Amino acid sequence: MPFLNETGEVVELHLGAPDDQTGEANPENRFRLDWLDEVERLLDEVGSDPKRPLVLTAGGKFFSNGLDTDHIFAAPEKLPAYLDRVHMLFSKVLTLPVPTVAAVNGHAFGAGAMLALCADQVLMRTERGFWSLPEAALNMPFTRGMATLLRTRLNDRAVTEAMYSSRRYGAADAVAAGIVDEAVDAEQLTARAAALAAARTATVGPNLALIKRGLRGPLLDDLALPTPPGVF
């Protein structure tokens, strides 16, 4: 399960378990209900007593492979409520009272790719892993909140290409498209993310959350809209 790790001047939120993830029940860090519960709890812990910037990362092959398709297919009638939970997670990250940096260690697909964009800054490892929105290839639409998130965080040309084509972006291409801020060697990824986050330590506190809410007001409004039935 996800966990917090205090290291130096920052706190790291790891999206997977602390041991080798290849044998874990959720090795792709998909948005399972129990996973959502734990990530939300940890984010609330960070937000309730803000002291240090946050680095969002994972270990193994995946940053996050996004929505839990097993849950969706097993209980399609619960899909709107499930997507509302996903939107709530995005909003929590977007409005934390601390600076946030996503260190994308591996594949970030679908909702996992969107989660990375909720951080203030995004880094991606150079050696392997793709950032991708596979929804078009899977014949799945984007919710209104998801589309607004992508339009807000990416320029029009990049978001059109990413949403229409389901293209898989490596780190260099993701930087060129403006999806991520920097491509970093795996050995330096979390250290670089921590350095960028720590440089903004002076802004930690409730006022930063107010600034974020003011900046992202229309996006937060769309994420707060209940998902209508039959969205997929």
C-alpha positions in Angstrom: 0.0 0.0 0.0 1.1 3.6 -0.4 3.2 5.2 2.3 4.9 8.4 3.3 8.7 8.8 3.7 10.2 11.8 5.3 13.6 12.5 3.7 15.7 15.6 4.2 13.6 18.7 3.5 10.7 17.0 1.8 8.1 14.3 2.3 7.8 11.6 -0.3 4.4 10.0 -1.0 5.1 6.6 -2.6 2.2 5.2 -4.6 3.2 1.6 -4.0 4.3 -0.6 -1.2 7.7 -0.1 0.5 9.1 -3.5 -0.6 9.7 -4.9 -4.1 6.5 -4.2 -6.0 6.7 -7.0 -8.5 5.0 -9.4 -6.0 2.4 -6.9 -4.7 -1.3 -7.3 -5.3 -1.4 -3.9 -7.0 2.0 -3.7 -8.8 0.7 -1.1 -11.3 -0.6 1.3 -8.6 -4.0 1.2 -10.2 -6.7 3.3 -8.5 -8.3 0.5 -6.5 -10.7 1.6 -3.8 -8.4 0.6 -1.0 -5.6 2.3 -2.7 -7.7 5.5 -3.1 -8.6 5.3 0.6 -4.9 5.2 1.6 -3.6 7.8 -0.7 -6.4 10.2 0.3 -5.6 9.5 4.0 -1.9 10.3 3.5 -2.7 13.4 1.5 -5.0 14.6 4.3 -2.1 13.9 6.8 0.2 16.1 4.7 -2.4 18.8 4.3 -3.6 18.9 7.9 -0.1 19.8 9.3 1.8 21.3 6.4 5.6 21.6 7.1 7.5 20.2 4.1 7.0 20.1 0.3 5.8 16.8 -1.2 7.3 14.6 -3.8 4.9 12.1 -5.4 6.6 9.0 -6.8 6.7 5.2 -6.9 9.0 2.3 -7.4 9.2 -0.5 -9.9 7.9 -0.4 -13.5 4.9 1.9 -12.9 4.1 5.3 -11.6 0.4 4.5 -12.0 -1.6 2.6 -14.6 -4.7 4.5 -13.8 -8.3 3.4 -13.3 -9.0 -0.1 -11.8 -10.7 -1.7 -14.9 -11.5 -4.8 -12.9 -13.7 -2.7 -10.6 -15.3 -0.9 -13.5 -16.3 -4.1 -15.3 -17.4 -5.8 -12.2 -19.6 -3.0 -11.0 -20.5 -0.7 -13.9 -23.4 0.8 -12.0 -21.0 2.2 -9.5 -18.8 3.9 -12.2 -20.1 7.5 -11.6 -19.3 7.3 -7.9 -15.9 5.7 -8.6 -15.0 8.5 -11.0 -16.1 11.1 -8.5 -13.6 9.5 -6.1 -10.9 9.9 -8.7 -11.8 13.5 -9.3 -11.6 14.1 -5.5 -8.1 12.7 -5.5 -7.0 15.1 -8.3 -8.5 18.0 -6.4 -6.7 17.1 -3.2 -3.3 17.1 -4.9 -4.1 20.3 -6.8 -4.9 22.2 -3.6 -2.4 20.9 -1.1 -0.9 23.7 1.1 2.6 22.6 0.1 4.7 22.7 -3.1 4.4 19.4 -5.0 6.6 17.7 -7.5 5.7 14.5 -9.4 8.7 12.2 -10.0 7.4 9.9 -12.7 9.5 6.7 -12.2 7.8 4.5 -14.9 4.7 4.2 -16.9 2.0 6.8 -16.2 -1.2 5.9 -18.2 -4.7 7.3 -18.2 -5.7 8.6 -14.8 -2.2 7.9 -13.6 -0.9 10.3 -16.2 -3.4 12.9 -15.1 -2.4 12.4 -11.5 1.1 13.4 -12.3 -0.2 16.6 -13.9 -1.9 17.6 -10.7 1.5 18.3 -9.1 3.0 21.8 -9.4 6.0 20.4 -11.3 6.5 17.1 -13.2 9.8 15.2 -13.8 10.1 12.0 -15.7 12.9 9.4 -15.8 14.9 9.1 -19.0 15.6 5.4 -19.3 12.2 3.9 -19.6 8.5 4.4 -19.1 5.8 6.3 -21.1 3.3 9.0 -20.3 0.1 8.3 -22.2 -3.6 8.9 -22.4 -4.9 5.6 -24.0 -8.6 6.4 -23.8 -9.2 7.0 -27.5 -7.5 3.7 -28.4 -9.7 2.0 -25.8 -12.9 3.7 -27.0 -13.4 5.5 -23.7 -14.3 9.2 -23.3 -12.8 11.6 -20.9 -15.0 13.0 -18.1 -15.5 16.8 -18.1 -13.2 17.2 -15.1 -10.5 15.1 -16.7 -10.7 17.1 -20.0 -10.6 20.4 -18.1 -7.5 19.1 -16.1 -5.7 18.3 -19.3 -6.7 21.5 -21.0 -5.5 23.5 -18.0 -2.2 21.8 -17.6 -1.1 21.4 -21.2 -1.0 23.6 -24.2 -3.7 23.1 -26.9 -1.5 21.4 -29.5 -0.1 19.0 -26.9 -3.4 18.1 -25.3 -5.1 17.6 -28.7 -2.4 15.2 -29.9 -2.3 13.3 -26.5 -6.1 13.0 -26.2 -6.8 12.2 -29.9 -4.0 9.8 -30.7 -3.2 7.9 -27.4 0.4 8.5 -28.2 3.0 7.1 -25.8 5.5 9.8 -24.8 9.0 9.0 -23.6 10.7 11.5 -21.4 12.4 13.5 -24.1 9.2 13.8 -26.2 7.2 14.6 -23.1 9.5 17.5 -22.3 9.3 18.7 -25.9 5.5 18.7 -25.8 5.4 20.6 -22.5 3.9 17.6 -20.6 6.7 17.4 -18.1 9.2 20.0 -17.0 12.4 17.9 -17.0 13.8 14.5 -18.1 16.1 13.1 -15.4 18.3 10.0 -15.1 16.6 7.4 -12.8 19.4 7.6 -10.2 18.9 11.3 -9.8 15.1 11.5 -10.3 13.9 11.7 -6.7 16.8 13.8 -5.6 16.1 16.4 -8.3 12.5 16.4 -7.4 13.3 16.9 -3.8 15.6 19.8 -4.7 13.0 21.5 -6.8 10.3 21.1 -4.1 12.6 22.2 -1.2 13.5 25.4 -3.1 9.8 26.5 -2.5 9.7 25.5 1.2 9.1 29.1 2.2 5.7 29.0 0.6 4.4 26.1 2.7 1.1 26.9 4.5 -2.6 27.7 4.2 -2.0 30.8 2.0 -0.5 28.5 -0.7 -3.7 26.5 -0.8 -5.7 29.7 -1.2 -3.5 30.7 -4.1 -3.9 27.3 -5.7 -7.6 27.4 -5.3 -7.8 30.8 -6.8 -5.6 29.8 -9.8 -7.5 26.5 -10.4 -11.0 27.6 -9.6 -12.7 26.6 -12.9 -10.9 23.3 -13.0 -11.9 22.5 -9.4 -15.5 23.4 -10.2 -15.5 20.9 -13.0 -13.8 18.2 -10.9 -16.5 18.7 -8.3 -19.4 18.1 -10.7 -21.1 14.7 -10.2 -20.3 12.2 -12.9 -23.5 11.5 -14.9 -24.7 7.9 -15.4 -23.7 6.3 -18.7 -20.5 8.3 -19.0 -18.7 5.3 -20.6 
